[in-house]
Each structure stands twice: as C-alpha cells, then as structure tokens.
Amino acid sequence: MAASTHATATAVAQAVLERGGNAFDAVVAGGFVLHIVEPHLNGPGGDLVGLFQAAGGPATVLAGQGPAPAGATIAHLRAEGLDLVPGAGGLAAAVPGAVDAWLLLLRDHGTWELADVLDYAIGYARGGHPLLASAALTIGRVEDLFRDAWPSSAALWMPDGDVPAAGTLVRNPAYAAVLDGLVAAGAGAPTRAERIDAARTEWKTGLVARASADFLSRPHRHATGTDHAGVITAADFTAFDAGYEEPMTVPFRGHTVAKAGAWSQGPALLEALRILEPFDDAHLDPQTPLGAHTIIETLKLVLADRDAYFGDGADVAPLLTAEYAAERRAEIGATASRAWRPGSLADRTPFRPPLRVDTAAPVAGTGEPTVSRTGRTRGDTCHIDVVDRWGNIVSVTPSGGWLQSSPTIPELGFCLGTRLQMCWLDEAAPAALRPGVRPRTTLSPTLVLRGGAAVFAMGTPGGDQQDQWQLPMLLRMLAGGYSAQEAVDAPTLHTTALIDSFWPRTWTPAGVVAEARLGADVIADLRARGHEVTAAGDWSLGRLSAVGIDGDTVWAAANPRGMQGYAAGR
C-alpha cells in the first residue's frame, strides 16, 4: 500500500511494489517524483524527516535535515541589517538534506538499483508533467518577483513570459540531467551500495555543490525586499551526511508513539499525548465542545514549550515525564488562555521569543501558505507513506526547496530551501542560528507501534499545523475507535496562538481555525470560552495520509481535501 499527497507519486510507489520492490524502493521512487509533481511544495534543494521500521528491526528516524552553513552566523546576518532570517533568498538556505537522505535509505534498506528507482522522476522531468493548479497559482503570485529580480526562475517557470495555465506540461531537463549524473557517477562501481555511494559523493562534491555555491554567492532579492549574497559553499555540501537516529517515544492507550527528536517539532505531539492520556474520552473528542477546547488548550501549552526549549541537541525528555505532564494539565482552564505559557524546568530558563502580534485574520486551511496574504514567498510540504508485504513500513515528510524559495540555479533546474528562517538571531535561543547546527524544523511524520511492532505510519504537510492535525487523527484512532480513513475525513481544527515558525515569526493570541462542519454548536462554544475562531471551509484543513498493518492485512488512507492526495494498493 502507498499513500501520498499527490496521485502520481502514489502511483509510482505502487508501481515499484507491483514490480517486486520493497517499501523503501517505492518510497524513494515516489519521493523523487514529488520533486517534479509538487515543485511548489518540495524540491531536491530541500530537506526531509522520515520514520520507519524495517521488518524485524527497531523504529528509526531518517534524519534528512541539513545544518546551517559554516558562514551562517548571527553576526553575519546582523551585519547585513537583519533581525530575522529572511523567509526567501539564499541567506536562509540550510545545507540540502533530502537527496542524500533518500539515497542513504535506498542504499541501506532498498533492493533496487538507483537507475531503476530514479527512472520515473527522470521520465517526468524530461518528458513533462501537468502543472497543478496550486503550483500555477503560486507562480502567478510571485511572477513580478521572478520577472524583476529572479530571472532564472522566470526562465524555468514562465518560459513563454507568462504564468503557465494549470495542466500545462512542464518540463525540467536540467534536473533530469542532474539525476542522470547521479546514476552515471556510480556506473563503474562493483556493488549496488558503492554505486549509490558514488551518487551521494557526486551530489556533495560535483555539479550541484559547485553550481549552488557559485550562483547564490551573487547578491539577489530576499523576502525582506533587500539584496544579499548567500553564504553556502561547496565545502558545506561535502561536510553533510544524512543519518539515522533513535526516535523519542511515549505510551498512549496501549500503543507507543514515535517521533523525531528536538530538532523537529515532533516531541510537542508526544507531550500533548502525555497531557491528554488521563482524561476521559469526552475530553479527547474534537467534535465536542469540551474535547475541542481541551485539545486546543493542550496544543497552546506544548507549542509554547516547543519554542522555549526545542532545538538541535536540546534535552526535552523532562517535558515528557508524567510529573511534568500533570503540571501542564493543571494549567488547562475552562476558558481560552491568551497568554504564551511555556512550562518551568528546574535546570533551565525558557527562551522567550519576541511576541510579534499578527493583526491580520488567520489564513484558513493553508498551514504553510504557498504565498502569504501580503505576497511574501512561502512554501508548504508534501508527504508519502508506504507499507509492503514483508512488513516494512515508512513515512516521510519532504519539504523545502520550493520553487519560490530562492532563485533557480540554471544548471540544476531547482533552488535551495529556506529552513534557516526557523532559527533565531539570538544566542539565548535553543534554536539559535549556529553554523553546523540543524534548524528546528516543522517536519514531523509519526510512527505508531504496539508490542514493539509498527502498526501504522502517518503524516501531513502544514508547517506549524503538522502535529496539530495529526493529534486529532491519533485521538480518533487510538481512543475513539475510528478507522484511519474515517479519522482523515473527520472535521478538524488547529490553533494559531503560537509563534509562527516561518518569517516574519508572528503570534496570534487565542486564534483558532476550524472546519465549519466541526459543528455550529462546537464553534459557538469555543467562541463563548474566548477562542477567536475562524470558520474555514468544510473540507479545508489537514492533508493527512497513512499506511498500516493489521494482522495479515495492509491498509492505506489519503486526504480527500483538494482532490489531489491518493492511496492505492492491493
């Protein structure tokens, strides 16, 4: 079974399974295709976080988040006249981690040759794939930027001088050539693993590293409206290796939920589960007034802890203890809190980011808006899950390197990402900008186990909403008895009372966005409690997908919102 945010990626993953490949062959093939079919949501210059369990093995994190380059220092950005890392432009580029992570996963857990896995993406890049309406809309919103300041992006995405219509066959021969080069790099190597390692070396030391560093070293327009040169070098590419880590876990209703560590926002979901577990089921149902309020107030608490304590290398295990969860649970009142409230840990002072209040109305249904209401360039994310007949299961959330992130590098057909915008230019922050340190990413897939064996894997795009949209799904499945597809389809909500992970890093006290079909009574009750609710469209929030194992059966579920996600299998 395969499920993803785009039907073509799901179809490719399923095709690999049908031809005898395993879940890892399939997810990597589908992952590279996502670069082609959702270029406004992810790209080869971006990053990823994965969770998987190879049959009979432990739950494992695939760490594909690159660090800040050696030249990306607080002092340098301050000298450039900046108080935040820009949301678009080369200064915000972390070292790309996605491609190396995909190749590492394929080498260690796949069975297919790299040439066969990449053949699908190469075919779509060279032969073309229909442009999504949302991608066309994104290009349309940044067409002036492309024309005026990023001509290399205009050349790729507006080749005839105008924004292409939805459905236009879009080709990317430069990226096809890059993938051909990865395959060719290993042509003389004697083993499959060495052929893949040769491709990894080519990515880190060859054309991609050299062209990226050279192109972004020239001053270009950033989200601030000012021009700056990037600081990434070829040596930064060479120094990075994707890797594996042990996940953080908590128990919940007879299951174990696994997430990536404090360099992601994943532990916030784990903390939420610890807070919510002792409540009776009435407090855990998002479609009741009490449940919706309890979930929203819990999310506010854990997301405040995220921004106060999370960062690469931070110890957040104390936030997941039963004692700490009880302290936080006691802070949930009957009305909406308007305060930003991190918890207290005996051995450290919580970092307090600036609370820049966002006076504009919340953007309903977007998560990471592809372009925000002021025209600032931003991007979203995609997701893919695969499970196979041998019991291998994998969930990956790739993102970054959006076509609107920074100028297209002409020789490569893609741009680098902007993940460093999640770093603070403040040494006191656990997620401060530091060379060689990973930004605290929003990417956050989930693996759920029972008795040590994975039973399902899931995730969603959505930036700060990723774990917010996954929490109701988990509660519905693990406490409410919903099937996965029922839980994906059910109406959902999230809070905007958090510090935005994306430039310009604003905060909206007491804000809630809810699908209207959550119910007029629920929405009215939330407002009566003091929540500032924006009613979104009936089918507008969340882009969840999942795969799972139930005895001898495998299953998959995908998001109907937007008519783009798809699940397939047999």
SEBABA-249338 format. One record per residue (C-alpha): residue number from 1; residue in three letters; x, y, z. Coordinates in steps of 0.1 Angstrom, whole numbers. Layout:
N
PT   nr  rest     xx     yy     zz
PT  NUM   Ala      X      Y      Z
...
END
This chain:
570
PT   nr  rest     xx     yy     zz
PT    1   Met      0      0      0
PT    2   Ala     11     36     -7
PT    3   Ala     -4     69      2
PT    4   Ser      8    104     -5
PT    5   Thr     -2    140    -12
PT    6   His     -1    135    -50
PT    7   Ala    -17    107    -70
PT    8   Thr     13    104    -94
PT    9   Ala     37     98    -65
PT   10   Thr     14     72    -51
PT   11   Ala     11     55    -85
PT   12   Val     49     54    -89
PT   13   Ala     54     39    -54
PT   14   Gln     27     13    -61
PT   15   Ala     43      5    -95
PT   16   Val     75     -3    -77
PT   17   Leu     57    -26    -52
PT   18   Glu     39    -43    -81
PT   19   Arg     73    -50    -98
PT   20   Gly     87    -66    -67
PT   21   Gly    104    -37    -50
PT   22   Asn    101    -32    -12
PT   23   Ala     87     -2      7
PT   24   Phe    120     16      7
PT   25   Asp    125     13    -31
PT   26   Ala     89     25    -35
PT   27   Val     91     55    -11
PT   28   Val    124     67    -27
PT   29   Ala    110     65    -62
PT   30   Gly     78     83    -51
PT   31   Gly     99    108    -32
PT   32   Phe    119    119    -62
PT   33   Val     87    121    -83
PT   34   Leu     73    146    -57
PT   35   His    101    170    -67
PT   36   Ile     85    171   -102
PT   37   Val     48    170    -95
PT   38   Glu     47    193    -64
PT   39   Pro     76    217    -70
PT   40   His     60    245    -50
PT   41   Leu     58    221    -20
PT   42   Asn     93    205    -21
PT   43   Gly    124    202    -41
PT   44   Pro    158    185    -43
PT   45   Gly    173    215    -26
PT   46   Gly    152    209      5
PT   47   Asp    150    186     34
PT   48   Leu    131    157     49
PT   49   Val    123    138     81
PT   50   Gly    113    101     80
PT   51   Leu    103     74    104
PT   52   Phe    104     37     95
PT   53   Gln    106      2    107
PT   54   Ala    123    -24     86
PT   55   Ala    106    -58     92
PT   56   Gly    120    -72    125
PT   57   Gly    141    -41    132
PT   58   Pro    137    -11    155
PT   59   Ala    118     21    149
PT   60   Thr    142     45    133
PT   61   Val    143     82    123
PT   62   Leu    157     91     89
PT   63   Ala    174    125     95
PT   64   Gly    175    144     63
PT   65   Gln    177    179     77
PT   66   Gly    209    197     68
PT   67   Pro    226    222     91
PT   68   Ala    234    259     88
PT   69   Pro    264    265     66
PT   70   Ala    297    275     82
PT   71   Gly    292    311     72
PT   72   Ala    256    314     85
PT   73   Thr    263    332    118
PT   74   Ile    242    356    138
PT   75   Ala    269    382    135
PT   76   His    269    380     97
PT   77   Leu    231    384     94
PT   78   Arg    231    412    119
PT   79   Ala    258    429     99
PT   80   Glu    235    426     69
PT   81   Gly    210    447     87
PT   82   Leu    186    418     96
PT   83   Asp    168    409    128
PT   84   Leu    153    377    115
PT   85   Val    165    351     89
PT   86   Pro    146    360     57
PT   87   Gly    118    338     45
PT   88   Ala    131    337      9
PT   89   Gly    166    340     -5
PT   90   Gly    199    323     -3
PT   91   Leu    208    335     32
PT   92   Ala    181    313     45
PT   93   Ala    195    281     29
PT   94   Ala    204    252     51
PT   95   Val    226    225     35
PT   96   Pro    202    205     14
PT   97   Gly    195    172     31
PT   98   Ala    167    155     12
PT   99   Val    186    138    -17
PT  100   Asp    213    124      5
PT  101   Ala    187    110     29
PT  102   Trp    167     94      1
PT  103   Leu    199     78    -13
PT  104   Leu    210     66     22
PT  105   Leu    177     50     28
PT  106   Leu    178     33     -6
PT  107   Arg    213     20     -1
PT  108   Asp    207      5     34
PT  109   His    171     -8     31
PT  110   Gly    161     -9     -5
PT  111   Thr    168    -36    -31
PT  112   Trp    166    -18    -65
PT  113   Glu    194     -2    -85
PT  114   Leu    195     36    -83
PT  115   Ala    189     39   -121
PT  116   Asp    156     20   -118
PT  117   Val    144     40    -89
PT  118   Leu    152     73   -105
PT  119   Asp    138     63   -139
PT  120   Tyr    103     75   -130
PT  121   Ala    115    110   -119
PT  122   Ile    138    114   -149
PT  123   Gly    110    105   -172
PT  124   Tyr     86    131   -157
PT  125   Ala    113    157   -155
PT  126   Arg    124    153   -192
PT  127   Gly     90    144   -207
PT  128   Gly     69    167   -186
PT  129   His     41    165   -160
PT  130   Pro      9    185   -159
PT  131   Leu     13    216   -137
PT  132   Leu    -10    216   -106
PT  133   Ala    -35    245   -103
PT  134   Ser    -19    253    -69
PT  135   Ala     15    255    -85
PT  136   Ala      3    278   -112
PT  137   Leu    -13    300    -86
PT  138   Thr     20    301    -67
PT  139   Ile     39    311    -98
PT  140   Gly     12    338   -105
PT  141   Arg     17    353    -71
PT  142   Val     54    357    -75
PT  143   Glu     55    365   -112
PT  144   Asp     67    401   -106
PT  145   Leu     94    389    -83
PT  146   Phe    105    364   -110
PT  147   Arg    105    390   -137
PT  148   Asp    121    418   -118
PT  149   Ala    146    400    -95
PT  150   Trp    148    363   -102
PT  151   Pro    152    359   -140
PT  152   Ser    165    323   -137
PT  153   Ser    132    313   -120
PT  154   Ala    112    332   -147
PT  155   Ala    131    312   -174
PT  156   Leu    122    279   -158
PT  157   Trp     86    285   -146
PT  158   Met     74    312   -171
PT  159   Pro     93    301   -203
PT  160   Asp     69    319   -226
PT  161   Gly     69    350   -205
PT  162   Asp     36    344   -188
PT  163   Val     24    323   -159
PT  164   Pro     16    288   -173
PT  165   Ala    -20    276   -170
PT  166   Ala    -30    247   -148
PT  167   Gly    -25    215   -166
PT  168   Thr      4    228   -188
PT  169   Leu     30    201   -194
PT  170   Val     60    214   -176
PT  171   Arg     95    200   -183
PT  172   Asn    127    203   -163
PT  173   Pro    156    190   -185
PT  174   Ala    182    205   -162
PT  175   Tyr    170    184   -132
PT  176   Ala    167    153   -154
PT  177   Ala    204    158   -163
PT  178   Val    213    161   -126
PT  179   Leu    196    128   -119
PT  180   Asp    213    112   -149
PT  181   Gly    246    124   -135
PT  182   Leu    239    107   -102
PT  183   Val    233     74   -119
PT  184   Ala    264     79   -142
PT  185   Ala    286     86   -112
PT  186   Gly    283     50   -100
PT  187   Ala    285     33   -134
PT  188   Gly    319     17   -127
PT  189   Ala    314      7    -91
PT  190   Pro    313    -31    -84
PT  191   Thr    284    -32    -59
PT  192   Arg    249    -17    -56
PT  193   Ala    259      0    -23
PT  194   Glu    290     15    -39
PT  195   Arg    271     27    -69
PT  196   Ile    247     46    -46
PT  197   Asp    275     60    -25
PT  198   Ala    291     73    -57
PT  199   Ala    259     91    -64
PT  200   Arg    260    106    -29
PT  201   Thr    295    118    -34
PT  202   Glu    287    133    -68
PT  203   Trp    258    152    -52
PT  204   Lys    280    166    -24
PT  205   Thr    312    174    -44
PT  206   Gly    301    177    -81
PT  207   Leu    280    200   -102
PT  208   Val    252    205    -76
PT  209   Ala    276    217    -48
PT  210   Arg    297    239    -71
PT  211   Ala    268    255    -90
PT  212   Ser    247    262    -59
PT  213   Ala    276    279    -41
PT  214   Asp    286    299    -71
PT  215   Phe    251    311    -81
PT  216   Leu    240    321    -46
PT  217   Ser    272    340    -38
PT  218   Arg    258    368    -60
PT  219   Pro    235    393    -43
PT  220   His    199    387    -50
PT  221   Arg    165    397    -37
PT  222   His    153    383     -3
PT  223   Ala    119    383     14
PT  224   Thr    129    415     32
PT  225   Gly    130    434     -1
PT  226   Thr    167    438      2
PT  227   Asp    196    421    -17
PT  228   His    221    398     -1
PT  229   Ala    246    371    -11
PT  230   Gly    242    337      3
PT  231   Val    270    321     24
PT  232   Ile    267    284     15
PT  233   Thr    298    269      0
PT  234   Ala    307    237    -18
PT  235   Ala    325    226     14
PT  236   Asp    292    228     33
PT  237   Phe    277    203      9
PT  238   Thr    307    180     13
PT  239   Ala    306    181     51
PT  240   Phe    270    169     54
PT  241   Asp    258    133     57
PT  242   Ala    222    122     63
PT  243   Gly    218     97     90
PT  244   Tyr    197     76    114
PT  245   Glu    186     84    149
PT  246   Glu    166     67    177
PT  247   Pro    131     82    180
PT  248   Met    116     97    210
PT  249   Thr     85     78    223
PT  250   Val     57     80    247
PT  251   Pro     30     54    256
PT  252   Phe     -7     62    247
PT  253   Arg    -37     39    252
PT  254   Gly    -17      6    247
PT  255   His      4     20    219
PT  256   Thr     38     36    216
PT  257   Val     40     68    195
PT  258   Ala     74     76    180
PT  259   Lys     87    109    167
PT  260   Ala    119    126    157
PT  261   Gly    139    145    183
PT  262   Ala    140    181    195
PT  263   Trp    155    193    161
PT  264   Ser    119    187    149
PT  265   Gln     86    198    165
PT  266   Gly     77    161    170
PT  267   Pro     82    160    207
PT  268   Ala     54    186    211
PT  269   Leu     29    160    199
PT  270   Leu     43    135    223
PT  271   Glu     39    160    252
PT  272   Ala      3    166    241
PT  273   Leu     -4    129    243
PT  274   Arg     11    127    278
PT  275   Ile    -11    156    289
PT  276   Leu    -43    142    274
PT  277   Glu    -40    105    282
PT  278   Pro    -55    105    317
PT  279   Phe    -86    125    305
PT  280   Asp   -118    106    299
PT  281   Asp   -128    101    263
PT  282   Ala   -152    131    264
PT  283   His   -121    154    267
PT  284   Leu   -105    137    236
PT  285   Asp   -132    141    210
PT  286   Pro   -125    170    187
PT  287   Gln   -162    171    177
PT  288   Thr   -175    180    211
PT  289   Pro   -172    215    228
PT  290   Leu   -152    201    257
PT  291   Gly   -129    180    235
PT  292   Ala   -122    208    211
PT  293   His   -114    232    239
PT  294   Thr    -92    207    257
PT  295   Ile    -72    198    226
PT  296   Ile    -67    235    216
PT  297   Glu    -55    245    251
PT  298   Thr    -32    215    252
PT  299   Leu    -17    225    219
PT  300   Lys    -10    260    231
PT  301   Leu      9    247    260
PT  302   Val     31    222    241
PT  303   Leu     38    246    213
PT  304   Ala     49    272    238
PT  305   Asp     73    246    252
PT  306   Arg     84    239    216
PT  307   Asp     96    275    212
PT  308   Ala    110    278    247
PT  309   Tyr    130    246    248
PT  310   Phe    134    228    214
PT  311   Gly    165    229    193
PT  312   Asp    192    206    178
PT  313   Gly    208    188    207
PT  314   Ala    183    201    233
PT  315   Asp    173    177    261
PT  316   Val    135    177    260
PT  317   Ala    130    144    278
PT  318   Pro    119    162    310
PT  319   Leu     89    176    291
PT  320   Leu     76    141    285
PT  321   Thr     76    128    321
PT  322   Ala     43    120    338
PT  323   Glu     51    146    365
PT  324   Tyr     56    175    340
PT  325   Ala     25    164    321
PT  326   Ala      5    166    353
PT  327   Glu     18    202    359
PT  328   Arg      8    213    324
PT  329   Arg    -26    195    326
PT  330   Ala    -34    215    357
PT  331   Glu    -30    247    337
PT  332   Ile    -59    239    313
PT  333   Gly    -88    261    324
PT  334   Ala   -124    264    313
PT  335   Thr   -117    294    291
PT  336   Ala    -93    302    264
PT  337   Ser    -59    314    275
PT  338   Arg    -45    345    258
PT  339   Ala    -10    341    273
PT  340   Trp     21    325    258
PT  341   Arg     28    300    286
PT  342   Pro     59    277    285
PT  343   Gly     63    254    314
PT  344   Ser     91    256    341
PT  345   Leu    120    232    342
PT  346   Ala    142    233    373
PT  347   Asp    175    234    355
PT  348   Arg    169    260    327
PT  349   Thr    153    293    318
PT  350   Pro    128    291    290
PT  351   Phe    137    311    259
PT  352   Arg    111    338    253
PT  353   Pro    109    348    216
PT  354   Pro     95    382    207
PT  355   Leu     57    381    205
PT  356   Arg     50    399    173
PT  357   Val     12    401    171
PT  358   Asp     -3    393    137
PT  359   Thr    -32    417    134
PT  360   Ala    -44    402    101
PT  361   Ala    -70    375    100
PT  362   Pro    -57    339    101
PT  363   Val    -52    322     68
PT  364   Ala    -77    293     68
PT  365   Gly    -67    260     55
PT  366   Thr    -31    266     44
PT  367   Gly     -7    255     70
PT  368   Glu     24    269     54
PT  369   Pro      8    293     29
PT  370   Thr     24    290     -6
PT  371   Val     23    328     -7
PT  372   Ser     10    347     23
PT  373   Arg    -16    373     22
PT  374   Thr     10    401     18
PT  375   Gly     26    384    -11
PT  376   Arg     56    371      9
PT  377   Thr     70    339     -7
PT  378   Arg     65    308     14
PT  379   Gly     60    272      7
PT  380   Asp     43    241     20
PT  381   Thr     52    205     22
PT  382   Cys     43    171      9
PT  383   His     41    136     24
PT  384   Ile     44     99     14
PT  385   Asp     38     66     33
PT  386   Val     45     30     21
PT  387   Val     40     -4     36
PT  388   Asp     49    -37     19
PT  389   Arg     40    -74     21
PT  390   Trp     72    -81     42
PT  391   Gly     61    -57     69
PT  392   Asn     84    -28     61
PT  393   Ile     67      5     68
PT  394   Val     80     40     62
PT  395   Ser     66     76     65
PT  396   Val     85    106     51
PT  397   Thr     77    143     51
PT  398   Pro     98    161     24
PT  399   Ser     98    198     21
PT  400   Gly    118    229     13
PT  401   Gly    134    239    -19
PT  402   Trp    101    253    -31
PT  403   Leu    102    270    -65
PT  404   Gln     95    303    -47
PT  405   Ser    123    298    -20
PT  406   Ser    152    314    -38
PT  407   Pro    163    320    -74
PT  408   Thr    165    289    -96
PT  409   Ile    201    277   -102
PT  410   Pro    201    274   -140
PT  411   Glu    224    244   -144
PT  412   Leu    203    224   -119
PT  413   Gly    167    233   -125
PT  414   Phe    159    239    -89
PT  415   Cys    166    262    -60
PT  416   Leu    178    258    -24
PT  417   Gly    155    259      6
PT  418   Thr    149    284     34
PT  419   Arg    148    263     65
PT  420   Leu    171    286     84
PT  421   Gln    142    310     88
PT  422   Met    132    288    118
PT  423   Cys    164    299    136
PT  424   Trp    165    329    159
PT  425   Leu    192    356    157
PT  426   Asp    196    353    195
PT  427   Glu    223    333    212
PT  428   Ala    199    326    241
PT  429   Ala    176    306    219
PT  430   Pro    179    267    219
PT  431   Ala    171    271    181
PT  432   Ala    196    299    175
PT  433   Leu    213    302    142
PT  434   Arg    246    284    146
PT  435   Pro    270    270    119
PT  436   Gly    268    232    117
PT  437   Val    236    231    137
PT  438   Arg    202    220    123
PT  439   Pro    173    244    124
PT  440   Arg    143    233    144
PT  441   Thr    122    220    116
PT  442   Thr     84    217    114
PT  443   Leu     86    184     95
PT  444   Ser     71    157    117
PT  445   Pro     59    123    105
PT  446   Thr     47     97    130
PT  447   Leu     51     60    136
PT  448   Val     27     41    160
PT  449   Leu     37      8    174
PT  450   Arg     21    -19    195
PT  451   Gly     43    -45    213
PT  452   Gly     73    -32    195
PT  453   Ala     59    -37    160
PT  454   Ala     48     -8    139
PT  455   Val     10     -8    132
PT  456   Phe      8     24    112
PT  457   Ala     27     54     99
PT  458   Met     13     88     91
PT  459   Gly     19    125     84
PT  460   Thr      8    156     67
PT  461   Pro     20    189     52
PT  462   Gly     11    220     71
PT  463   Gly     41    237     88
PT  464   Asp     31    245    124
PT  465   Gln     -1    226    118
PT  466   Gln     15    192    111
PT  467   Asp     13    179    146
PT  468   Gln    -18    198    153
PT  469   Trp    -36    180    125
PT  470   Gln    -21    146    134
PT  471   Leu    -32    149    171
PT  472   Pro    -70    147    164
PT  473   Met    -64    118    140
PT  474   Leu    -44     99    166
PT  475   Leu    -70    105    193
PT  476   Arg    -98     94    170
PT  477   Met    -80     62    161
PT  478   Leu    -64     52    194
PT  479   Ala    -92     64    217
PT  480   Gly   -123     69    195
PT  481   Gly   -122     37    175
PT  482   Tyr   -121     54    141
PT  483   Ser   -106     37    111
PT  484   Ala    -77     57     95
PT  485   Gln    -98     69     66
PT  486   Glu   -126     80     89
PT  487   Ala   -101     99    110
PT  488   Val    -86    116     79
PT  489   Asp   -120    126     67
PT  490   Ala   -133    139    100
PT  491   Pro   -135    176    105
PT  492   Thr   -105    192    123
PT  493   Leu    -91    223    138
PT  494   His    -59    240    149
PT  495   Thr    -47    269    169
PT  496   Thr    -29    299    156
PT  497   Ala    -19    310    191
PT  498   Leu     17    301    186
PT  499   Ile     49    317    174
PT  500   Asp     50    311    136
PT  501   Ser     80    291    126
PT  502   Phe     81    310     93
PT  503   Trp     92    345     86
PT  504   Pro     81    371     99
PT  505   Arg     75    349    130
PT  506   Thr     42    364    143
PT  507   Trp     18    353    170
PT  508   Thr    -20    354    171
PT  509   Pro    -33    352    207
PT  510   Ala    -64    329    212
PT  511   Gly    -67    322    175
PT  512   Val    -84    290    163
PT  513   Val    -92    278    127
PT  514   Ala   -119    252    124
PT  515   Glu   -136    234     96
PT  516   Ala   -172    246     95
PT  517   Arg   -185    210     96
PT  518   Leu   -170    206    131
PT  519   Gly   -204    219    140
PT  520   Ala   -220    253    148
PT  521   Asp   -225    243    184
PT  522   Val   -188    234    189
PT  523   Ile   -177    267    172
PT  524   Ala   -202    287    193
PT  525   Asp   -190    271    225
PT  526   Leu   -153    278    216
PT  527   Arg   -162    314    210
PT  528   Ala   -181    316    243
PT  529   Arg   -149    303    260
PT  530   Gly   -129    332    245
PT  531   His   -114    315    215
PT  532   Glu   -112    337    184
PT  533   Val   -125    312    158
PT  534   Thr   -121    315    121
PT  535   Ala   -146    291    104
PT  536   Ala   -128    275     74
PT  537   Gly   -144    256     45
PT  538   Asp   -160    223     52
PT  539   Trp   -130    204     36
PT  540   Ser   -100    227     40
PT  541   Leu    -78    217     69
PT  542   Gly    -52    189     70
PT  543   Arg    -37    168     43
PT  544   Leu    -31    136     62
PT  545   Ser    -22    102     48
PT  546   Ala    -13     70     64
PT  547   Val     -5     33     59
PT  548   Gly     -7      4     83
PT  549   Ile     -6    -32     91
PT  550   Asp    -35    -52    107
PT  551   Gly    -25    -88    111
PT  552   Asp    -21   -102     76
PT  553   Thr    -37    -71     60
PT  554   Val    -22    -38     50
PT  555   Trp    -42     -7     46
PT  556   Ala    -38     29     34
PT  557   Ala    -57     62     38
PT  558   Ala    -54     95     20
PT  559   Asn    -68    130     22
PT  560   Pro    -98    139      0
PT  561   Arg    -94    177      5
PT  562   Gly    -82    193    -27
PT  563   Met    -88    161    -47
PT  564   Gln    -50    155    -50
PT  565   Gly    -39    130    -24
PT  566   Tyr    -43     93    -32
PT  567   Ala    -40     59    -16
PT  568   Ala    -35     27    -36
PT  569   Gly    -26     -9    -31
PT  570   Arg    -37    -45    -31
END
